[in-house]
Amino acid sequence: CFMTGPLKGQKMRLVGHADPRGEDNYNLVLGGQRADNVKKTLVAEGMAADMVQTSSRGEEDATGADETGWAKDRRVDVQLGD
């Protein structure tokens, strides 16, 4: 979609998230690593690296209270970039 489809030429923002277990700073780093790993995969598939920004929200948006919920907290959201 971003490489050959209707969003070709559009920048992408990847926002990493973590579950609430662990220290705040650790979870910010962990969310960033998740987003960076998705970016590496997209770049390996042909996406231009300068078209993808990464950031982390850590545990800020976490809502899980058990393993099922925490699994949903551990994610990377794809958004349109600026």
Helices and strands as residue ranges (DSSP letters): E 12-17, H 24-44, G 49-51, E 52-58, H 67-73, E 76-80
